[in-house]
Amino acid sequence: MPNRPRNIDSYYRPHVRELEPYVPPEALEILAYRAGFDPAHASKLDFNENPYGPSPRVMEALASMTNVHLYPDPIAGELREELAAYTSMDPEEILIGSGADELISLVVSVFVEPGDAVVDLTPTYSMYGGVTLQHAGRVVHVPRGDDWKVDVPAVLAEIERGAKIVWVCSPNNPTGGLATEEEIMPLLETGAPVVLDEAYFEFSRHTFAPLIRMYPNLIVLRTFSKLAGLAGLRIAYMLANRDILDQAHKVKLPFNTTLAGQVAATAALRDRAYLAANLDALLAERQRLVTLLREQGELDPYPSAANFLLCRTSGDAPGLHRALAARGVYVRHFPKPRIDDCLRISVGRPEDTDRLLAVLEEVRPAARRAEAVRA
Ligand SMILES: Cc1ncc(COP(=O)(O)O)c(C=O)c1O
């Protein structure tokens, strides 16, 4: 007589059972439908995507793609060659991933044992912590100081206590500022793995990648999801020395990226003129958005080196978030300490800026509108 089957619950890894589920954002179409909007007349300013999308050459390359019945090149040789020229690194110093999120997970797989600590600099991108918990690691949040500066002594103390990785996002999502050499060099000098997430680097034209040759503990992550407009194809890259990449290759799934992702990213890099024109348009729009928001006064933007602005509201950020969404303008609100009275707004097209400003004017409390008219 077989034993009674055990409940599936008793087989789960305890730390997985404890994880909070990721709640996916609702699709634009659903939000728009609920608010009675045509999605074509909505402004999607919530995920820092590129509203212009990729180069027409990318779409042509995708349309003429062959061999989709074969597995893709597991090491994406052609794309790495193209990236070597783009980044001034060797192809052997480049690993391709299915989005920077996959690369974050790879880094954690390489370094973090259950119970190990990693440091993130709050407020920052939530995946560093989320992925660490998936791997049964511990997250030590070192809060940023005034002007979102890194608290270097506090991070050094955590490294001294054995923290395995320091995550530095530059430009930082969601606060928008760049890490400085004064902040990064002391961390690199410790020898502990320091990951510079440069997902938004093109918007700042600032990178720490050249330091990889001097500091074998430096890892730089970048993505095609932002300036290159390929968020839907999940393609990104890691720059690091060969030793680290050798380890990362051991834990990477062989066919981690799709043929479409590789083809699209290669074609995107071959159309530098399109990337440059897009960058100019988005930087000009960032400036225009800052100027108009400051004039209008309802939102107060922090300086940004990325394609988004973190803006202080005058109070009820969740309420304003809801009011904007009901009128087809989708931005992000983070119910987290120190930024729960803020909204993060991606830089869009001029018509997105115009729609946002018009809606802000419409929902602004009548008293403040009257004040503005008197002023
Ligand atoms: C700082 C940062 N890193 C990584 C990512 C993830 O990028 P990917 O789309 O390549 O997974 C994002 C996406 O918003 C991000 O803001």
The ligand as an ORCA input file, in Angstrom:
! r2SCAN-3c Opt
* xyz 0 1
  C      18.105     50.461    -14.134
  C      17.509     49.386    -14.955
  N      18.195     48.266    -15.146
  C      17.697     47.269    -15.889
  C      16.447     47.369    -16.463
  C      15.907     46.202    -17.222
  O      16.241     46.314    -18.546
  P      15.886     45.169    -19.586
  O      14.667     45.614    -20.318
  O      17.093     45.098    -20.464
  O      15.672     43.902    -18.813
  C      15.695     48.512    -16.296
  C      14.358     48.638    -16.901
  O      13.618     49.515    -16.677
  C      16.243     49.551    -15.515
  O      15.559     50.675    -15.288
*
